[in-house]
């Protein structure tokens, strides 16, 4: 984890210019939780009246910070709030010591920030099974609070990174009744990516005014078609957390505004795509679009079977249009399929139709599509109206290089 990783070839040219969100300030510090010489703790302080929503991993071995956040999310509050995140140590599978660490961090942050302990949310990401040296975090909270800044979100995106090769950010602005509402989000994630009701670590902030229950509904709804539709390696983390705060500072009520709803989903999808583009060792960004399934759930089952197949992912890495492996993945998924109604495309190239190789199939055209950085695999089951699109990356030797010595 201490090794420097080459920036993903799929990375954006630069970190985006994110708007300042009134009602939230940020600070970061190099606390030495695990890494040396780099920032590894982030503090975000939220103004009184902020609504906070979240989604979290369903892992049976989820970490102490996740359990604590799940217990706190929900309900309205006139009090302020705070979010504390550390990288390098996941505080997962750490027994009673993990619970005590969360208690110590939330109590200290509550005192420093002047907010109730029940409104302090923590996340930890990194190595599983090692005690969290939480005193390194609590000792740094005073300095963090003193350096809080409305413009510190870019530094916050860097502080939460582990094997990420670039910080991830996305934003949107919406005009509502002549007034501007802003949304800004950051994320971390590179490996152990196959979310289940959440994602890696994601924090989204808006100055919109919206009740907590409505914010929660929107976040949960859009999570299903964004973060829950990405996979890098089929592994679900113990620490996945998605937290969103609406400060209300703009004074603009977006409770029933469709433009805000669409903008929020756009920010979430942008961040989800960036996580895939930073997949450990990734060289290709892959979209799997399934149509014609018996229902949407079956479509997602098929799509994930394709996206998580090591044989398909390695073929993509080798730029081999091996559509037979797609046939294999559909057949093994367990969802309804009829061999003789199945059609497959690589990009715009039809490779199979009605259970047989397409009469117009061109190996050269299919291979040309596989040589690009953005790969699209389209599958139509010919059974119904079910659809789902998921996103993944290829599987290269770089994934092994990163994960074989992750703890060294």
C-alpha positions as CSV (number, residue, x, y, z in Angstrom):
1,X,0.0,0.0,0.0
2,X,2.9,2.3,0.5
3,X,4.1,1.9,-3.1
4,X,3.4,4.6,-5.7
5,X,1.0,3.5,-8.3
6,X,0.9,4.7,-11.9
7,X,-2.1,6.8,-12.7
8,X,-4.9,4.9,-14.5
9,X,-4.9,5.4,-18.2
10,X,-8.6,6.0,-17.9
11,X,-8.2,8.8,-15.4
12,X,-9.7,12.3,-16.3
13,X,-7.2,14.9,-17.3
14,X,-7.5,16.7,-14.0
15,X,-9.6,16.9,-10.8
16,X,-12.7,19.0,-11.6
17,X,-13.4,22.4,-10.2
18,X,-16.1,21.7,-7.6
19,X,-18.4,24.5,-6.4
20,X,-18.2,25.7,-2.8
21,X,-21.2,24.3,-0.9
22,X,-22.5,26.8,1.6
23,X,-22.8,25.2,5.0
24,X,-20.0,22.7,4.8
25,X,-16.2,23.1,5.5
26,X,-13.3,20.7,5.1
27,X,-9.9,20.0,6.5
28,X,-7.3,17.3,6.1
29,X,-4.1,16.2,7.8
30,X,-1.3,13.7,7.7
31,X,-2.0,11.8,11.0
32,X,0.2,8.8,10.2
33,X,-2.7,6.3,10.7
34,X,-0.8,4.0,8.3
35,X,0.7,6.0,5.6
36,X,3.7,8.3,6.0
37,X,4.1,11.6,4.3
38,X,0.5,11.9,2.9
39,X,-2.8,13.2,4.2
40,X,-4.9,10.4,5.6
41,X,-7.7,12.0,7.7
42,X,-10.5,14.2,6.5
43,X,-13.0,16.3,8.6
44,X,-16.1,17.8,7.2
45,X,-18.3,20.0,9.4
46,X,-21.9,20.6,8.5
47,X,-24.0,23.6,9.4
48,X,-27.0,23.3,11.8
49,X,-30.1,22.0,10.2
50,X,-28.3,19.8,7.7
51,X,-30.2,16.7,6.6
52,X,-28.0,13.6,6.4
53,X,-28.8,10.4,4.5
54,X,-26.8,7.3,3.8
55,X,-26.5,3.9,2.3
56,X,-24.2,1.2,3.5
57,X,-22.8,-2.3,2.7
58,X,-24.9,-5.3,3.6
59,X,-21.7,-7.3,4.3
60,X,-22.1,-9.7,7.2
61,X,-18.7,-8.6,8.4
62,X,-19.2,-4.9,8.1
63,X,-16.9,-2.6,10.0
64,X,-17.6,-0.8,13.3
65,X,-17.9,2.7,11.6
66,X,-20.5,1.4,9.2
67,X,-22.6,-0.1,12.1
68,X,-22.3,3.2,14.0
69,X,-23.4,5.3,11.0
70,X,-26.3,3.0,10.2
71,X,-27.6,3.5,13.8
72,X,-27.4,7.3,13.5
73,X,-28.8,8.0,10.0
74,X,-32.4,9.2,9.9
75,X,-34.5,11.9,11.5
76,X,-34.4,15.7,11.5
77,X,-32.1,17.8,13.6
78,X,-31.4,21.5,14.1
79,X,-27.9,20.6,15.3
80,X,-24.8,20.7,13.2
81,X,-23.0,17.5,12.2
82,X,-19.5,16.2,11.3
83,X,-17.9,13.5,9.2
84,X,-14.5,12.1,10.0
85,X,-12.8,9.7,7.5
86,X,-9.4,8.0,7.7
87,X,-7.6,6.0,5.1
88,X,-5.0,3.2,5.6
89,X,-6.9,1.2,8.2
90,X,-10.5,-0.1,7.8
91,X,-11.2,-0.7,11.5
92,X,-13.0,-3.8,10.3
93,X,-12.9,-7.2,12.1
94,X,-11.3,-5.5,15.1
95,X,-13.7,-6.7,17.8
96,X,-14.6,-4.6,20.8
97,X,-11.5,-2.4,20.1
98,X,-13.1,-1.3,16.8
99,X,-16.2,-0.2,18.6
100,X,-14.2,1.6,21.3
101,X,-12.2,3.4,18.5
102,X,-15.4,4.7,16.9
103,X,-16.7,5.8,20.3
104,X,-13.4,7.7,21.0
105,X,-13.3,9.4,17.6
106,X,-17.0,10.5,17.6
107,X,-16.8,11.7,21.2
108,X,-13.7,13.8,20.5
109,X,-15.1,15.1,17.2
110,X,-18.3,16.1,18.9
111,X,-16.5,18.1,21.5
112,X,-14.1,19.8,19.1
113,X,-16.9,20.6,16.6
114,X,-19.6,21.5,19.1
115,X,-22.1,19.0,17.7
116,X,-23.9,16.1,19.4
117,X,-22.0,12.8,19.3
118,X,-25.1,11.3,17.6
119,X,-24.4,13.6,14.7
120,X,-20.8,12.6,14.1
121,X,-20.4,10.0,11.3
122,X,-17.1,8.2,10.7
123,X,-15.7,6.0,8.0
124,X,-12.5,4.0,7.8
125,X,-10.9,2.4,4.7
126,X,-7.8,0.3,4.3
127,X,-6.4,-2.9,5.7
128,X,-8.9,-5.2,7.4
129,X,-8.1,-6.9,10.8
130,X,-5.6,-4.4,12.2
131,X,-6.4,-2.3,15.3
132,X,-7.1,1.3,14.4
133,X,-4.6,3.6,16.2
134,X,-7.5,6.0,16.9
135,X,-5.5,8.3,19.1
136,X,-3.6,9.5,16.1
137,X,-7.0,10.7,14.7
138,X,-8.3,12.2,18.0
139,X,-5.0,14.0,18.6
140,X,-5.3,15.7,15.2
141,X,-8.9,16.9,15.5
142,X,-8.1,20.2,17.1
143,X,-5.7,21.1,14.3
144,X,-8.2,19.9,11.7
145,X,-11.0,22.0,13.2
146,X,-8.8,25.1,13.2
147,X,-8.0,24.7,9.5
148,X,-11.6,24.1,8.2
149,X,-12.2,25.8,4.9
150,X,-15.2,26.0,2.5
151,X,-12.8,25.3,-0.4
152,X,-11.1,22.2,1.0
153,X,-13.1,19.5,-0.8
154,X,-10.3,18.7,-3.3
155,X,-7.8,18.0,-0.5
156,X,-10.5,15.8,1.2
157,X,-10.8,13.7,-2.0
158,X,-7.1,13.0,-1.8
159,X,-7.1,12.2,2.0
160,X,-9.6,9.3,1.6
161,X,-7.6,7.5,-1.1
162,X,-6.0,4.0,-0.6
163,X,-4.9,2.2,-3.8
164,X,-6.7,4.9,-5.9
165,X,-4.4,6.4,-8.5
166,X,-6.4,9.7,-8.8
167,X,-8.8,11.6,-6.6
168,X,-12.5,11.5,-7.7
169,X,-14.9,14.4,-7.8
170,X,-18.1,15.5,-9.6
171,X,-20.5,18.3,-9.4
172,X,-23.7,19.9,-10.9
173,X,-25.6,23.1,-10.6
174,X,-29.4,23.5,-11.1
175,X,-31.5,26.6,-11.5
176,X,-34.7,26.4,-9.4
177,X,-37.0,29.4,-9.6
178,X,-34.1,31.6,-10.7
179,X,-31.8,30.6,-7.9
180,X,-28.8,28.2,-8.1
181,X,-28.5,25.0,-6.2
182,X,-25.1,23.2,-6.2
183,X,-24.1,19.6,-5.7
184,X,-20.5,18.4,-5.1
185,X,-19.3,14.9,-4.4
186,X,-16.1,13.0,-3.8
187,X,-15.3,9.3,-3.8
188,X,-12.6,6.7,-3.2
189,X,-12.5,3.2,-4.7
190,X,-10.3,1.1,-6.8
191,X,-10.5,-2.5,-5.7
192,X,-12.9,-4.7,-3.6
193,X,-15.6,-3.1,-5.7
194,X,-19.0,-4.9,-6.0
195,X,-21.3,-2.8,-3.9
196,X,-24.4,-4.0,-2.2
197,X,-26.7,-1.1,-1.1
198,X,-23.7,1.3,-1.1
199,X,-20.3,1.9,-2.6
200,X,-16.7,2.3,-1.6
201,X,-16.6,5.6,0.3
202,X,-18.6,8.5,-1.2
203,X,-19.6,11.9,0.3
204,X,-22.0,14.2,-1.5
205,X,-22.9,17.7,-0.4
206,X,-25.6,20.1,-1.6
207,X,-26.9,23.5,-0.4
208,X,-30.4,22.4,-1.3
209,X,-33.2,22.4,1.2
210,X,-34.9,19.0,1.5
211,X,-36.3,16.9,4.3
212,X,-34.2,14.0,5.5
213,X,-36.7,11.3,4.5
214,X,-37.0,12.7,1.0
215,X,-33.3,13.0,0.7
216,X,-32.9,9.4,1.9
217,X,-35.4,8.2,-0.7
218,X,-33.7,9.9,-3.6
219,X,-30.3,8.7,-2.5
220,X,-31.4,5.1,-2.1
221,X,-33.3,5.1,-5.4
222,X,-30.3,6.4,-7.4
223,X,-27.8,4.2,-5.6
224,X,-29.5,1.2,-7.3
225,X,-28.8,2.4,-10.8
226,X,-25.4,3.9,-10.2
227,X,-23.1,2.6,-7.4
228,X,-25.0,-0.7,-7.2
229,X,-24.4,-1.3,-11.0
230,X,-20.6,-1.2,-10.9
231,X,-18.1,-3.9,-10.3
232,X,-14.3,-4.2,-10.5
233,X,-13.6,-7.6,-9.0
234,X,-16.9,-8.9,-7.6
235,X,-15.8,-8.4,-4.0
236,X,-18.0,-6.4,-1.6
237,X,-16.2,-4.3,1.0
238,X,-16.7,-4.5,4.8
239,X,-16.6,-0.7,4.8
240,X,-18.8,0.6,1.9
241,X,-20.5,3.8,2.9
242,X,-22.3,6.6,1.0
243,X,-23.2,9.7,3.0
244,X,-25.0,12.7,1.6
245,X,-25.7,16.0,3.4
246,X,-28.1,18.8,2.4
247,X,-27.2,22.0,4.3
248,X,-30.3,23.9,3.1
249,X,-28.1,27.1,2.9
250,X,-29.4,28.1,-0.5
251,X,-32.9,28.3,0.9
252,X,-34.2,26.5,-2.2
253,X,-36.7,23.7,-1.6
254,X,-36.0,20.8,-4.1
255,X,-38.3,18.3,-2.5
256,X,-40.2,17.7,-5.8
257,X,-37.8,19.2,-8.3
258,X,-37.1,16.8,-11.2
259,X,-34.1,18.8,-12.4
260,X,-32.4,18.5,-9.0
261,X,-33.2,14.8,-9.0
262,X,-31.6,14.3,-12.4
263,X,-28.6,16.3,-11.5
264,X,-28.0,14.3,-8.3
265,X,-28.2,11.0,-10.2
266,X,-25.7,12.5,-12.7
267,X,-23.2,13.3,-10.0
268,X,-23.6,9.8,-8.5
269,X,-23.2,8.1,-11.9
270,X,-20.1,10.2,-12.7
271,X,-18.4,9.2,-9.4
272,X,-19.4,5.5,-10.0
273,X,-17.8,5.6,-13.4
274,X,-14.6,7.2,-12.0
275,X,-14.3,4.3,-9.5
276,X,-14.5,1.8,-12.3
277,X,-12.0,3.8,-14.4
278,X,-9.6,3.6,-11.5
279,X,-10.1,-0.2,-11.1
280,X,-6.9,-1.8,-10.0
281,X,-4.8,-2.5,-13.1
282,X,-7.7,-1.3,-15.4
283,X,-6.9,-0.4,-19.0
284,X,-10.5,-0.6,-20.4
285,X,-13.8,0.9,-19.3
286,X,-16.6,-1.6,-20.1
287,X,-20.4,-1.1,-20.4
288,X,-22.6,-4.2,-20.3
289,X,-26.1,-3.3,-21.6
290,X,-28.7,-6.1,-21.2
291,X,-32.2,-5.8,-22.8
292,X,-35.0,-8.1,-23.5
293,X,-34.8,-10.0,-20.2
294,X,-37.9,-11.4,-18.4
295,X,-37.6,-8.6,-15.9
296,X,-35.1,-6.0,-14.6
297,X,-33.8,-8.3,-11.9
298,X,-32.9,-11.0,-14.4
299,X,-31.3,-8.4,-16.6
300,X,-29.1,-7.3,-13.7
301,X,-28.2,-10.9,-12.9
302,X,-27.1,-11.5,-16.5
303,X,-25.2,-8.2,-16.7
304,X,-23.3,-8.9,-13.5
305,X,-22.5,-12.5,-14.6
306,X,-20.9,-11.0,-17.7
307,X,-19.1,-8.2,-15.9
308,X,-17.7,-10.4,-13.1
309,X,-16.4,-13.2,-15.4
310,X,-12.6,-13.4,-15.2
311,X,-12.6,-15.1,-18.6
312,X,-14.5,-12.2,-20.2
313,X,-12.5,-9.6,-18.3
314,X,-9.2,-11.1,-19.4
315,X,-10.4,-11.4,-23.0
316,X,-11.2,-7.7,-22.9
317,X,-7.7,-7.0,-21.6
318,X,-6.3,-9.0,-24.5
319,X,-8.5,-7.2,-26.9
320,X,-10.0,-10.6,-28.0
321,X,-13.7,-10.4,-29.2
322,X,-14.4,-13.8,-27.6
323,X,-18.2,-13.6,-27.6
324,X,-18.4,-17.3,-26.7
325,X,-17.5,-16.3,-23.2
326,X,-20.5,-14.0,-23.1
327,X,-22.7,-16.9,-24.1
328,X,-21.1,-18.9,-21.2
329,X,-21.8,-16.2,-18.6
330,X,-25.4,-15.9,-19.6
331,X,-25.9,-19.6,-19.4
332,X,-24.4,-19.8,-15.9
333,X,-26.1,-16.8,-14.4
334,X,-29.2,-18.6,-13.2
335,X,-31.6,-16.0,-14.7
336,X,-34.0,-17.0,-17.5
337,X,-32.4,-17.3,-20.9
338,X,-33.3,-19.0,-24.2
339,X,-30.3,-19.9,-26.3
340,X,-32.2,-19.5,-29.6
341,X,-33.4,-16.0,-28.9
342,X,-30.1,-14.6,-27.8
343,X,-28.3,-11.7,-29.6
344,X,-24.9,-10.2,-28.8
345,X,-23.1,-7.0,-29.9
346,X,-19.6,-5.7,-29.4
347,X,-20.1,-1.9,-29.9
348,X,-22.1,-1.6,-33.2
349,X,-20.9,-5.0,-34.4
350,X,-23.5,-7.7,-34.2
351,X,-21.6,-10.9,-33.3
352,X,-24.5,-13.3,-32.6
353,X,-28.2,-13.4,-33.4
354,X,-31.0,-15.8,-32.5
355,X,-28.7,-18.3,-30.9
356,X,-26.1,-18.5,-33.7
357,X,-23.2,-16.4,-35.0
358,X,-24.5,-13.5,-37.0
359,X,-24.3,-14.0,-40.8
360,X,-22.9,-10.5,-41.0
361,X,-20.3,-11.1,-38.3
362,X,-16.9,-9.5,-38.9
363,X,-14.0,-10.7,-36.7
364,X,-12.0,-7.7,-37.9
365,X,-14.7,-5.2,-36.9
366,X,-15.2,-6.8,-33.5
367,X,-11.5,-6.8,-32.8
368,X,-11.2,-3.2,-33.8
369,X,-13.9,-2.3,-31.2
370,X,-12.0,-4.2,-28.6
371,X,-8.8,-2.1,-29.2
372,X,-10.5,1.0,-27.8
373,X,-10.5,2.2,-24.2
374,X,-14.3,2.2,-24.0
375,X,-15.9,-1.2,-24.7
376,X,-19.6,-1.8,-25.0
377,X,-21.1,-5.3,-24.8
378,X,-24.8,-5.4,-25.7
379,X,-27.0,-8.4,-25.0
380,X,-30.6,-8.9,-25.9
381,X,-32.4,-12.0,-24.4
382,X,-35.5,-11.7,-26.5
383,X,-37.7,-12.7,-23.6
384,X,-39.4,-9.5,-22.3
385,X,-38.9,-5.9,-21.3
386,X,-36.3,-6.2,-18.6
387,X,-33.2,-4.0,-18.9
388,X,-30.1,-3.2,-16.9
389,X,-26.7,-1.5,-17.6
390,X,-23.7,-2.2,-15.5
391,X,-20.1,-1.0,-15.7
392,X,-16.8,-2.8,-15.1
393,X,-13.2,-2.8,-16.3
394,X,-10.8,-5.4,-17.7
395,X,-8.6,-7.7,-15.6
396,X,-4.9,-7.3,-16.2
397,X,-1.8,-8.4,-14.4
398,X,-1.7,-5.1,-12.7
399,X,-4.6,-6.2,-10.5
400,X,-2.4,-9.1,-9.2
401,X,0.6,-6.8,-8.8
402,X,-1.4,-4.5,-6.6
403,X,-3.2,-7.1,-4.5
404,X,-0.4,-9.7,-4.0
405,X,1.5,-7.3,-1.7
406,X,-1.4,-5.1,-0.5
407,X,-0.3,-5.2,3.1
408,X,3.4,-4.8,2.5
